[in-house]
C-alpha cells in the first residue's frame, strides 16, 4: 500500500533514500521524487520556458539518480547533488537542440536562452574559468549555486547543507578572491 510505503520511508533522510536507491529500491526513488520533483521543476522553469524540455530534463534527472545513486558520496546535501544533475541535464538538452536563427528583433524572448548558454559556455573557457577553478571547493559551490544556478542565499544554504549566513560569508570571500584573480 502506497500510504504505508510513504509512512515507512518518510522518516528516512535523503542520503538514506539514495543508499536504498543504489540497492535498486524503487519505493525509495518514488519517495525522493515526491520530495524533490516540485522544487526541481520550479528551478528548471527559471532556466527554460519550454515545458516539454523541462519535463524531459526532470525525467532524465530521476533516471540518472536511479542509475547513479551509488556515486553519491554523502558530502553535501543530497538535494544539491540532484540539482547539479538536473541543471546539467537541462543544459545538455538545450545544447542538443538545433540552433534557431536569431530573430530580427533583438528584444525577442528567445534570445535570452541563447545568451544564457553563451554565458555558461564562457565560464568554461578563459580567465573566468581559471579564476573559478582557483577557488576552494566550498567557495566554488556557493558561486555555482547563487550565481550560475540563480538560487537565493536561503535556497543555496539548503542545497549545500550550510546556514544562509555562511553562504553570504563565502560569497563575499569568493568575490574578493575572484577580483584578485581577474585583476
C-alpha positions in Angstrom: 0.0 0.0 0.0 1.5 3.4 -1.0 0.4 5.1 2.2 2.3 2.5 4.2 5.4 2.9 2.0 5.3 6.7 2.4 5.0 6.4 6.1 7.9 3.9 6.3 10.2 5.9 4.0 9.0 9.4 5.1 11.2 9.2 8.1 14.4 8.4 6.1 16.9 11.1 5.2 17.6 11.8 1.6 21.0 10.2 2.0 19.4 7.0 3.3 16.9 7.0 0.5 19.8 7.4 -2.1 21.5 4.4 -0.4 18.3 2.4 -0.9 18.0 3.6 -4.5 21.6 2.4 -5.1 20.4 -1.0 -3.9 17.5 -0.8 -6.5 14.8 0.1 -4.0 12.1 1.6 -6.3 10.0 2.9 -3.4 12.9 5.0 -2.2 13.2 6.6 -5.6 9.4 7.3 -5.5 9.9 9.0 -2.2 12.8 11.1 -3.5 10.6 12.1 -6.4 7.8 13.1 -4.1 10.1 15.2 -2.0 12.1 16.9 -4.7 10.4 16.9 -8.1 8.3 20.0 -7.3 11.2 22.4 -6.4 13.4 20.9 -9.2 10.7 21.7 -11.7 10.3 25.2 -10.3 14.1 25.8 -10.5 14.3 24.4 -14.1 11.5 26.7 -15.1 13.7 29.6 -14.1 16.1 28.4 -16.8 13.8 27.5 -19.6 10.3 28.4 -20.7 9.7 25.2 -22.7 7.6 22.8 -20.5 8.4 19.9 -22.8 12.2 20.3 -22.4 11.8 20.9 -18.6 9.7 17.6 -18.3 12.4 15.8 -20.3 15.2 17.2 -18.1 13.2 16.2 -14.9 12.7 12.7 -16.2 16.3 12.4 -17.2 17.3 13.6 -13.7 15.5 10.9 -11.9 16.7 8.2 -14.4 20.2 9.5 -13.6 19.5 9.3 -9.9 18.3 5.7 -10.3 21.4 4.8 -12.3 23.9 6.8 -10.4 22.8 6.8 -6.7 25.8 4.7 -5.9 28.0 7.7 -6.9 26.5 10.0 -4.2 29.3 10.2 -1.6 27.3 11.8 1.2 29.2 15.0 1.1 26.8 17.9 0.8 23.1 17.8 0.7 21.5 15.1 -1.5 19.2 17.8 -2.9 22.2 19.8 -4.1 23.6 16.6 -5.8 20.2 16.1 -7.5 20.1 19.8 -8.6 23.5 19.5 -10.2 22.2 16.6 -12.2 19.1 18.4 -13.2 20.8 21.6 -14.4 23.4 19.5 -16.4 20.6 17.5 -18.0 18.7 20.7 -19.0 21.9 22.3 -20.4 22.6 19.1 -22.3 19.1 19.1 -23.8 19.4 22.7 -24.8 22.7 22.2 -26.4 21.4 19.3 -28.5 18.6 21.4 -29.9 19.1 22.8 -33.4 20.1 26.5 -33.2 17.3 28.6 -34.5 18.0 31.7 -36.5 18.3 34.9 -34.4 15.1 36.9 -34.8 15.4 40.4 -36.4 14.0 41.8 -33.1 16.9 41.8 -30.6 14.4 42.1 -27.7 12.8 38.8 -28.6 12.5 36.5 -25.6 14.1 33.5 -27.5 17.4 35.4 -27.4 17.6 35.1 -23.6 18.1 31.3 -23.8 21.0 31.7 -26.3 22.6 34.4 -24.2 22.5 32.2 -21.1 24.1 29.3 -23.0 26.8 31.6 -24.2 27.5 32.9 -20.7 27.6 29.3 -19.3 29.9 28.2 -22.1 32.0 31.3 -21.5 32.6 30.3 -17.9 34.1 27.0 -19.1 36.8 28.8 -21.1 39.1 31.8 -20.5 40.1 33.8 -17.4 36.8 33.4 -15.6 37.1 29.6 -15.7 40.6 29.7 -14.3 39.6 32.1 -11.6 36.6 29.8 -10.7 38.9 26.8 -10.6 41.3 28.6 -8.3 38.5 28.9 -5.6 38.3 26.4 -2.8 35.5 23.8 -3.4 33.4 25.4 -0.6 33.6 28.9 -2.3 33.1 27.5 -5.8 30.0 25.6 -4.7 28.5 28.8 -3.3 29.3 30.7 -6.5 27.8 27.9 -8.6 24.6 27.8 -6.6 24.0 31.5 -6.3 25.5 33.0 -9.5 25.3 30.2 -12.1 22.3 28.4 -10.8 20.4 31.5 -9.7 19.4 30.3 -6.2 18.7 32.7 -3.4 21.0 32.7 -0.4 18.5 30.6 1.6 18.0 28.1 -1.2 21.7 27.7 -1.7 22.2 27.1 2.0 19.5 24.4 2.0 21.0 22.7 -1.0 24.6 22.9 0.3 23.6 22.0 3.8 25.0 25.2 5.4 23.4 28.2 7.1 22.4 31.2 4.9 24.8 33.4 6.8 27.7 31.0 5.8 26.6 31.3 2.1 26.8 35.1 2.4 30.2 35.0 4.0 31.6 32.5 1.5 30.2 34.6 -1.4 31.9 37.7 0.0 35.2 35.8 0.2 34.7 34.4 -3.3 34.1 37.9 -4.7 37.4 39.1 -3.1 39.3 36.1 -4.5 37.8 36.4 -8.0 38.5 40.1 -8.1 42.1 39.4 -7.2 42.4 36.6 -9.8 40.8 38.6 -12.6 42.7 41.9 -11.9 
